[in-house]
Amino acid sequence: MKKLIIIRHAKSSWDDPFLDDHQRPLAERGLRDCPRMGQRLKRRGVMPDLIISSDAERAKSTALIISEQLQLPKNQIQFTRELYHASSSEIMNVIKKVNNDYDTLMIFGHNPGLNDLIWDLGKEIENLPTSGQFGFMFEVDSWDRVGKCSAKMWFYDFPKNQE
């Protein structure tokens, strides 16, 4: 079985409207929500074998804060430009290349690609909010076999969700 947790970066700051989008940091709300969402993952028993994140500053920061909450070693995190504003199919290409030794994968990125990926895997949501988390389970033994036919919803959580 393969498990995929899709996480949208935490709320980003727009204090500097001239800052390059790729360098945009987290806002105060993002810095507040991110550790809380990491703790929710921990209480749920989610422990990724691997994290792959967009290399945009807001996504990197989100991945690092969540991994800290889960006490995951930093060597289990990979940053890639491939996930920066990637489409659903581009994200799926990254997922399908993951080594099959990893059973639980966490992906950090951006909308609309993440939202579209959730739809493409068979679950319709209006919007994956910032710091939102969507988990899937797949009854397959290989990442290149994950898809809509094998996808089962595991969980959906976001900061304003009342636990």
PyMOL CGO cylinders between C-alpha atoms (Angstrom):
from pymol import cmd
from pymol.cgo import CYLINDER

trace = [
    CYLINDER, 0.00, 0.00, 0.00, 1.17, 3.51, -0.85, 0.3, 1, 1, 1, 1, 1, 1,
    CYLINDER, 1.17, 3.51, -0.85, 0.07, 6.61, 1.07, 0.3, 1, 1, 1, 1, 1, 1,
    CYLINDER, 0.07, 6.61, 1.07, 0.20, 10.15, -0.31, 0.3, 1, 1, 1, 1, 1, 1,
    CYLINDER, 0.20, 10.15, -0.31, -0.30, 13.32, 1.72, 0.3, 1, 1, 1, 1, 1, 1,
    CYLINDER, -0.30, 13.32, 1.72, -0.79, 16.45, -0.37, 0.3, 1, 1, 1, 1, 1, 1,
    CYLINDER, -0.79, 16.45, -0.37, -0.09, 19.70, 1.51, 0.3, 1, 1, 1, 1, 1, 1,
    CYLINDER, -0.09, 19.70, 1.51, -0.52, 23.23, 0.25, 0.3, 1, 1, 1, 1, 1, 1,
    CYLINDER, -0.52, 23.23, 0.25, 2.02, 25.72, 1.59, 0.3, 1, 1, 1, 1, 1, 1,
    CYLINDER, 2.02, 25.72, 1.59, 0.98, 27.84, 4.59, 0.3, 1, 1, 1, 1, 1, 1,
    CYLINDER, 0.98, 27.84, 4.59, -0.32, 31.39, 4.13, 0.3, 1, 1, 1, 1, 1, 1,
    CYLINDER, -0.32, 31.39, 4.13, 2.29, 33.56, 2.43, 0.3, 1, 1, 1, 1, 1, 1,
    CYLINDER, 2.29, 33.56, 2.43, 3.16, 37.17, 3.13, 0.3, 1, 1, 1, 1, 1, 1,
    CYLINDER, 3.16, 37.17, 3.13, 2.36, 39.94, 0.70, 0.3, 1, 1, 1, 1, 1, 1,
    CYLINDER, 2.36, 39.94, 0.70, 4.08, 42.65, 2.78, 0.3, 1, 1, 1, 1, 1, 1,
    CYLINDER, 4.08, 42.65, 2.78, 6.50, 43.30, -0.08, 0.3, 1, 1, 1, 1, 1, 1,
    CYLINDER, 6.50, 43.30, -0.08, 4.46, 43.42, -3.31, 0.3, 1, 1, 1, 1, 1, 1,
    CYLINDER, 4.46, 43.42, -3.31, 7.66, 43.73, -5.39, 0.3, 1, 1, 1, 1, 1, 1,
    CYLINDER, 7.66, 43.73, -5.39, 9.26, 40.57, -4.00, 0.3, 1, 1, 1, 1, 1, 1,
    CYLINDER, 9.26, 40.57, -4.00, 9.76, 37.78, -6.53, 0.3, 1, 1, 1, 1, 1, 1,
    CYLINDER, 9.76, 37.78, -6.53, 6.94, 35.24, -6.07, 0.3, 1, 1, 1, 1, 1, 1,
    CYLINDER, 6.94, 35.24, -6.07, 9.41, 32.37, -5.63, 0.3, 1, 1, 1, 1, 1, 1,
    CYLINDER, 9.41, 32.37, -5.63, 10.97, 34.18, -2.62, 0.3, 1, 1, 1, 1, 1, 1,
    CYLINDER, 10.97, 34.18, -2.62, 7.68, 35.02, -0.87, 0.3, 1, 1, 1, 1, 1, 1,
    CYLINDER, 7.68, 35.02, -0.87, 7.93, 34.03, 2.85, 0.3, 1, 1, 1, 1, 1, 1,
    CYLINDER, 7.93, 34.03, 2.85, 5.23, 32.83, 5.20, 0.3, 1, 1, 1, 1, 1, 1,
    CYLINDER, 5.23, 32.83, 5.20, 2.87, 35.35, 6.79, 0.3, 1, 1, 1, 1, 1, 1,
    CYLINDER, 2.87, 35.35, 6.79, 2.21, 35.44, 10.53, 0.3, 1, 1, 1, 1, 1, 1,
    CYLINDER, 2.21, 35.44, 10.53, -0.92, 33.35, 9.99, 0.3, 1, 1, 1, 1, 1, 1,
    CYLINDER, -0.92, 33.35, 9.99, 1.13, 30.77, 8.09, 0.3, 1, 1, 1, 1, 1, 1,
    CYLINDER, 1.13, 30.77, 8.09, 3.73, 30.64, 10.85, 0.3, 1, 1, 1, 1, 1, 1,
    CYLINDER, 3.73, 30.64, 10.85, 0.89, 30.10, 13.36, 0.3, 1, 1, 1, 1, 1, 1,
    CYLINDER, 0.89, 30.10, 13.36, -1.11, 27.52, 11.35, 0.3, 1, 1, 1, 1, 1, 1,
    CYLINDER, -1.11, 27.52, 11.35, 1.78, 25.40, 10.13, 0.3, 1, 1, 1, 1, 1, 1,
    CYLINDER, 1.78, 25.40, 10.13, 2.96, 23.93, 13.48, 0.3, 1, 1, 1, 1, 1, 1,
    CYLINDER, 2.96, 23.93, 13.48, -0.66, 23.26, 14.48, 0.3, 1, 1, 1, 1, 1, 1,
    CYLINDER, -0.66, 23.26, 14.48, -1.25, 21.31, 11.27, 0.3, 1, 1, 1, 1, 1, 1,
    CYLINDER, -1.25, 21.31, 11.27, 1.96, 19.39, 11.88, 0.3, 1, 1, 1, 1, 1, 1,
    CYLINDER, 1.96, 19.39, 11.88, 0.69, 18.41, 15.31, 0.3, 1, 1, 1, 1, 1, 1,
    CYLINDER, 0.69, 18.41, 15.31, -2.59, 17.23, 13.78, 0.3, 1, 1, 1, 1, 1, 1,
    CYLINDER, -2.59, 17.23, 13.78, -0.63, 14.97, 11.44, 0.3, 1, 1, 1, 1, 1, 1,
    CYLINDER, -0.63, 14.97, 11.44, 1.33, 13.66, 14.40, 0.3, 1, 1, 1, 1, 1, 1,
    CYLINDER, 1.33, 13.66, 14.40, -1.87, 12.89, 16.35, 0.3, 1, 1, 1, 1, 1, 1,
    CYLINDER, -1.87, 12.89, 16.35, -3.21, 11.11, 13.26, 0.3, 1, 1, 1, 1, 1, 1,
    CYLINDER, -3.21, 11.11, 13.26, -0.06, 8.94, 13.24, 0.3, 1, 1, 1, 1, 1, 1,
    CYLINDER, -0.06, 8.94, 13.24, 1.14, 10.20, 9.87, 0.3, 1, 1, 1, 1, 1, 1,
    CYLINDER, 1.14, 10.20, 9.87, 4.86, 9.60, 9.39, 0.3, 1, 1, 1, 1, 1, 1,
    CYLINDER, 4.86, 9.60, 9.39, 6.21, 10.07, 5.87, 0.3, 1, 1, 1, 1, 1, 1,
    CYLINDER, 6.21, 10.07, 5.87, 9.16, 8.11, 4.59, 0.3, 1, 1, 1, 1, 1, 1,
    CYLINDER, 9.16, 8.11, 4.59, 9.91, 10.97, 2.19, 0.3, 1, 1, 1, 1, 1, 1,
    CYLINDER, 9.91, 10.97, 2.19, 8.92, 14.60, 1.70, 0.3, 1, 1, 1, 1, 1, 1,
    CYLINDER, 8.92, 14.60, 1.70, 9.19, 16.27, -1.70, 0.3, 1, 1, 1, 1, 1, 1,
    CYLINDER, 9.19, 16.27, -1.70, 8.54, 20.01, -1.73, 0.3, 1, 1, 1, 1, 1, 1,
    CYLINDER, 8.54, 20.01, -1.73, 8.48, 22.87, -4.15, 0.3, 1, 1, 1, 1, 1, 1,
    CYLINDER, 8.48, 22.87, -4.15, 11.62, 24.93, -3.70, 0.3, 1, 1, 1, 1, 1, 1,
    CYLINDER, 11.62, 24.93, -3.70, 9.61, 28.18, -3.35, 0.3, 1, 1, 1, 1, 1, 1,
    CYLINDER, 9.61, 28.18, -3.35, 10.38, 29.79, 0.02, 0.3, 1, 1, 1, 1, 1, 1,
    CYLINDER, 10.38, 29.79, 0.02, 6.81, 29.46, 1.37, 0.3, 1, 1, 1, 1, 1, 1,
    CYLINDER, 6.81, 29.46, 1.37, 6.61, 25.76, 0.47, 0.3, 1, 1, 1, 1, 1, 1,
    CYLINDER, 6.61, 25.76, 0.47, 10.12, 25.02, 1.81, 0.3, 1, 1, 1, 1, 1, 1,
    CYLINDER, 10.12, 25.02, 1.81, 9.30, 26.73, 5.11, 0.3, 1, 1, 1, 1, 1, 1,
    CYLINDER, 9.30, 26.73, 5.11, 6.03, 24.81, 5.40, 0.3, 1, 1, 1, 1, 1, 1,
    CYLINDER, 6.03, 24.81, 5.40, 7.78, 21.49, 4.73, 0.3, 1, 1, 1, 1, 1, 1,
    CYLINDER, 7.78, 21.49, 4.73, 10.53, 22.24, 7.25, 0.3, 1, 1, 1, 1, 1, 1,
    CYLINDER, 10.53, 22.24, 7.25, 8.09, 23.28, 9.99, 0.3, 1, 1, 1, 1, 1, 1,
    CYLINDER, 8.09, 23.28, 9.99, 5.87, 20.22, 9.43, 0.3, 1, 1, 1, 1, 1, 1,
    CYLINDER, 5.87, 20.22, 9.43, 8.89, 17.89, 9.37, 0.3, 1, 1, 1, 1, 1, 1,
    CYLINDER, 8.89, 17.89, 9.37, 10.10, 19.44, 12.63, 0.3, 1, 1, 1, 1, 1, 1,
    CYLINDER, 10.10, 19.44, 12.63, 6.71, 18.76, 14.25, 0.3, 1, 1, 1, 1, 1, 1,
    CYLINDER, 6.71, 18.76, 14.25, 6.92, 15.15, 13.07, 0.3, 1, 1, 1, 1, 1, 1,
    CYLINDER, 6.92, 15.15, 13.07, 10.58, 14.91, 14.18, 0.3, 1, 1, 1, 1, 1, 1,
    CYLINDER, 10.58, 14.91, 14.18, 11.52, 13.79, 10.68, 0.3, 1, 1, 1, 1, 1, 1,
    CYLINDER, 11.52, 13.79, 10.68, 15.22, 14.04, 9.78, 0.3, 1, 1, 1, 1, 1, 1,
    CYLINDER, 15.22, 14.04, 9.78, 15.99, 16.77, 7.26, 0.3, 1, 1, 1, 1, 1, 1,
    CYLINDER, 15.99, 16.77, 7.26, 17.72, 14.24, 4.99, 0.3, 1, 1, 1, 1, 1, 1,
    CYLINDER, 17.72, 14.24, 4.99, 14.26, 12.83, 4.21, 0.3, 1, 1, 1, 1, 1, 1,
    CYLINDER, 14.26, 12.83, 4.21, 13.24, 16.11, 2.54, 0.3, 1, 1, 1, 1, 1, 1,
    CYLINDER, 13.24, 16.11, 2.54, 13.87, 16.91, -1.11, 0.3, 1, 1, 1, 1, 1, 1,
    CYLINDER, 13.87, 16.91, -1.11, 13.29, 20.34, -2.66, 0.3, 1, 1, 1, 1, 1, 1,
    CYLINDER, 13.29, 20.34, -2.66, 12.62, 20.68, -6.37, 0.3, 1, 1, 1, 1, 1, 1,
    CYLINDER, 12.62, 20.68, -6.37, 11.73, 23.41, -8.82, 0.3, 1, 1, 1, 1, 1, 1,
    CYLINDER, 11.73, 23.41, -8.82, 9.54, 20.82, -10.60, 0.3, 1, 1, 1, 1, 1, 1,
    CYLINDER, 9.54, 20.82, -10.60, 6.75, 21.38, -8.04, 0.3, 1, 1, 1, 1, 1, 1,
    CYLINDER, 6.75, 21.38, -8.04, 6.79, 25.19, -8.23, 0.3, 1, 1, 1, 1, 1, 1,
    CYLINDER, 6.79, 25.19, -8.23, 3.37, 26.04, -9.71, 0.3, 1, 1, 1, 1, 1, 1,
    CYLINDER, 3.37, 26.04, -9.71, 3.26, 22.56, -11.26, 0.3, 1, 1, 1, 1, 1, 1,
    CYLINDER, 3.26, 22.56, -11.26, 0.17, 21.22, -12.98, 0.3, 1, 1, 1, 1, 1, 1,
    CYLINDER, 0.17, 21.22, -12.98, -1.56, 18.07, -11.78, 0.3, 1, 1, 1, 1, 1, 1,
    CYLINDER, -1.56, 18.07, -11.78, 0.17, 15.98, -14.45, 0.3, 1, 1, 1, 1, 1, 1,
    CYLINDER, 0.17, 15.98, -14.45, 3.59, 17.46, -13.58, 0.3, 1, 1, 1, 1, 1, 1,
    CYLINDER, 3.59, 17.46, -13.58, 3.02, 16.63, -9.90, 0.3, 1, 1, 1, 1, 1, 1,
    CYLINDER, 3.02, 16.63, -9.90, 1.93, 13.11, -10.83, 0.3, 1, 1, 1, 1, 1, 1,
    CYLINDER, 1.93, 13.11, -10.83, 5.12, 12.69, -12.87, 0.3, 1, 1, 1, 1, 1, 1,
    CYLINDER, 5.12, 12.69, -12.87, 7.17, 13.52, -9.75, 0.3, 1, 1, 1, 1, 1, 1,
    CYLINDER, 7.17, 13.52, -9.75, 5.13, 11.05, -7.67, 0.3, 1, 1, 1, 1, 1, 1,
    CYLINDER, 5.13, 11.05, -7.67, 5.46, 8.23, -10.21, 0.3, 1, 1, 1, 1, 1, 1,
    CYLINDER, 5.46, 8.23, -10.21, 9.28, 8.52, -10.09, 0.3, 1, 1, 1, 1, 1, 1,
    CYLINDER, 9.28, 8.52, -10.09, 9.49, 7.95, -6.32, 0.3, 1, 1, 1, 1, 1, 1,
    CYLINDER, 9.49, 7.95, -6.32, 11.47, 4.90, -5.25, 0.3, 1, 1, 1, 1, 1, 1,
    CYLINDER, 11.47, 4.90, -5.25, 9.12, 2.08, -4.28, 0.3, 1, 1, 1, 1, 1, 1,
    CYLINDER, 9.12, 2.08, -4.28, 11.03, 1.56, -1.03, 0.3, 1, 1, 1, 1, 1, 1,
    CYLINDER, 11.03, 1.56, -1.03, 9.08, 4.60, 0.25, 0.3, 1, 1, 1, 1, 1, 1,
    CYLINDER, 9.08, 4.60, 0.25, 5.51, 3.79, 1.25, 0.3, 1, 1, 1, 1, 1, 1,
    CYLINDER, 5.51, 3.79, 1.25, 4.34, 7.15, 2.62, 0.3, 1, 1, 1, 1, 1, 1,
    CYLINDER, 4.34, 7.15, 2.62, 5.04, 10.28, 0.60, 0.3, 1, 1, 1, 1, 1, 1,
    CYLINDER, 5.04, 10.28, 0.60, 4.29, 13.88, 1.50, 0.3, 1, 1, 1, 1, 1, 1,
    CYLINDER, 4.29, 13.88, 1.50, 4.14, 16.47, -1.30, 0.3, 1, 1, 1, 1, 1, 1,
    CYLINDER, 4.14, 16.47, -1.30, 4.24, 20.25, -0.62, 0.3, 1, 1, 1, 1, 1, 1,
    CYLINDER, 4.24, 20.25, -0.62, 3.24, 22.65, -3.35, 0.3, 1, 1, 1, 1, 1, 1,
    CYLINDER, 3.24, 22.65, -3.35, 0.81, 25.17, -4.74, 0.3, 1, 1, 1, 1, 1, 1,
    CYLINDER, 0.81, 25.17, -4.74, -2.67, 25.61, -6.12, 0.3, 1, 1, 1, 1, 1, 1,
    CYLINDER, -2.67, 25.61, -6.12, -4.21, 25.19, -8.60, 0.3, 1, 1, 1, 1, 1, 1,
    CYLINDER, -4.21, 25.19, -8.60, -2.02, 22.14, -9.31, 0.3, 1, 1, 1, 1, 1, 1,
    CYLINDER, -2.02, 22.14, -9.31, -2.62, 20.43, -5.95, 0.3, 1, 1, 1, 1, 1, 1,
    CYLINDER, -2.62, 20.43, -5.95, -6.35, 21.05, -6.13, 0.3, 1, 1, 1, 1, 1, 1,
    CYLINDER, -6.35, 21.05, -6.13, -6.43, 19.66, -9.67, 0.3, 1, 1, 1, 1, 1, 1,
    CYLINDER, -6.43, 19.66, -9.67, -4.45, 16.60, -8.55, 0.3, 1, 1, 1, 1, 1, 1,
    CYLINDER, -4.45, 16.60, -8.55, -7.03, 15.85, -5.85, 0.3, 1, 1, 1, 1, 1, 1,
    CYLINDER, -7.03, 15.85, -5.85, -9.78, 16.08, -8.49, 0.3, 1, 1, 1, 1, 1, 1,
    CYLINDER, -9.78, 16.08, -8.49, -7.79, 13.90, -10.88, 0.3, 1, 1, 1, 1, 1, 1,
    CYLINDER, -7.79, 13.90, -10.88, -7.51, 11.29, -8.12, 0.3, 1, 1, 1, 1, 1, 1,
    CYLINDER, -7.51, 11.29, -8.12, -11.30, 11.26, -7.80, 0.3, 1, 1, 1, 1, 1, 1,
    CYLINDER, -11.30, 11.26, -7.80, -12.14, 13.63, -4.95, 0.3, 1, 1, 1, 1, 1, 1,
    CYLINDER, -12.14, 13.63, -4.95, -13.86, 16.91, -5.63, 0.3, 1, 1, 1, 1, 1, 1,
    CYLINDER, -13.86, 16.91, -5.63, -13.01, 19.75, -3.31, 0.3, 1, 1, 1, 1, 1, 1,
    CYLINDER, -13.01, 19.75, -3.31, -13.71, 23.41, -3.93, 0.3, 1, 1, 1, 1, 1, 1,
    CYLINDER, -13.71, 23.41, -3.93, -10.30, 24.59, -2.78, 0.3, 1, 1, 1, 1, 1, 1,
    CYLINDER, -10.30, 24.59, -2.78, -7.37, 23.16, -0.85, 0.3, 1, 1, 1, 1, 1, 1,
    CYLINDER, -7.37, 23.16, -0.85, -6.74, 26.07, 1.54, 0.3, 1, 1, 1, 1, 1, 1,
    CYLINDER, -6.74, 26.07, 1.54, -3.31, 27.20, 2.67, 0.3, 1, 1, 1, 1, 1, 1,
    CYLINDER, -3.31, 27.20, 2.67, -1.89, 24.64, 5.12, 0.3, 1, 1, 1, 1, 1, 1,
    CYLINDER, -1.89, 24.64, 5.12, -4.58, 22.24, 3.88, 0.3, 1, 1, 1, 1, 1, 1,
    CYLINDER, -4.58, 22.24, 3.88, -3.79, 18.52, 3.91, 0.3, 1, 1, 1, 1, 1, 1,
    CYLINDER, -3.79, 18.52, 3.91, -5.36, 15.79, 1.80, 0.3, 1, 1, 1, 1, 1, 1,
    CYLINDER, -5.36, 15.79, 1.80, -4.39, 12.16, 2.30, 0.3, 1, 1, 1, 1, 1, 1,
    CYLINDER, -4.39, 12.16, 2.30, -4.89, 9.27, -0.11, 0.3, 1, 1, 1, 1, 1, 1,
    CYLINDER, -4.89, 9.27, -0.11, -4.22, 5.54, 0.19, 0.3, 1, 1, 1, 1, 1, 1,
    CYLINDER, -4.22, 5.54, 0.19, -3.56, 3.36, -2.84, 0.3, 1, 1, 1, 1, 1, 1,
    CYLINDER, -3.56, 3.36, -2.84, -3.84, -0.42, -2.93, 0.3, 1, 1, 1, 1, 1, 1,
    CYLINDER, -3.84, -0.42, -2.93, -0.73, -0.72, -5.10, 0.3, 1, 1, 1, 1, 1, 1,
    CYLINDER, -0.73, -0.72, -5.10, 2.89, -1.64, -4.50, 0.3, 1, 1, 1, 1, 1, 1,
    CYLINDER, 2.89, -1.64, -4.50, 4.43, 0.82, -6.94, 0.3, 1, 1, 1, 1, 1, 1,
    CYLINDER, 4.43, 0.82, -6.94, 4.25, 4.62, -7.21, 0.3, 1, 1, 1, 1, 1, 1,
    CYLINDER, 4.25, 4.62, -7.21, 3.95, 4.41, -10.98, 0.3, 1, 1, 1, 1, 1, 1,
    CYLINDER, 3.95, 4.41, -10.98, 0.62, 2.60, -10.50, 0.3, 1, 1, 1, 1, 1, 1,
    CYLINDER, 0.62, 2.60, -10.50, -1.08, 5.23, -8.34, 0.3, 1, 1, 1, 1, 1, 1,
    CYLINDER, -1.08, 5.23, -8.34, -4.10, 6.83, -9.96, 0.3, 1, 1, 1, 1, 1, 1,
    CYLINDER, -4.10, 6.83, -9.96, -7.81, 7.47, -9.72, 0.3, 1, 1, 1, 1, 1, 1,
    CYLINDER, -7.81, 7.47, -9.72, -8.75, 3.77, -9.95, 0.3, 1, 1, 1, 1, 1, 1,
    CYLINDER, -8.75, 3.77, -9.95, -6.64, 2.83, -6.91, 0.3, 1, 1, 1, 1, 1, 1,
    CYLINDER, -6.64, 2.83, -6.91, -7.18, 6.01, -4.85, 0.3, 1, 1, 1, 1, 1, 1,
    CYLINDER, -7.18, 6.01, -4.85, -9.08, 5.98, -1.56, 0.3, 1, 1, 1, 1, 1, 1,
    CYLINDER, -9.08, 5.98, -1.56, -9.50, 9.08, 0.58, 0.3, 1, 1, 1, 1, 1, 1,
    CYLINDER, -9.50, 9.08, 0.58, -7.62, 8.82, 3.86, 0.3, 1, 1, 1, 1, 1, 1,
    CYLINDER, -7.62, 8.82, 3.86, -8.27, 12.25, 5.40, 0.3, 1, 1, 1, 1, 1, 1,
    CYLINDER, -8.27, 12.25, 5.40, -8.82, 15.92, 4.64, 0.3, 1, 1, 1, 1, 1, 1,
    CYLINDER, -8.82, 15.92, 4.64, -7.87, 18.66, 7.10, 0.3, 1, 1, 1, 1, 1, 1,
    CYLINDER, -7.87, 18.66, 7.10, -7.26, 22.39, 7.09, 0.3, 1, 1, 1, 1, 1, 1,
    CYLINDER, -7.26, 22.39, 7.09, -6.64, 25.09, 9.73, 0.3, 1, 1, 1, 1, 1, 1,
    CYLINDER, -6.64, 25.09, 9.73, -10.26, 26.25, 10.14, 0.3, 1, 1, 1, 1, 1, 1,
    CYLINDER, -10.26, 26.25, 10.14, -11.52, 22.66, 10.40, 0.3, 1, 1, 1, 1, 1, 1,
    CYLINDER, -11.52, 22.66, 10.40, -12.83, 21.97, 13.88, 0.3, 1, 1, 1, 1, 1, 1,
    CYLINDER, -12.83, 21.97, 13.88, -11.28, 18.79, 15.18, 0.3, 1, 1, 1, 1, 1, 1,
]
cmd.load_cgo(trace, "trace")
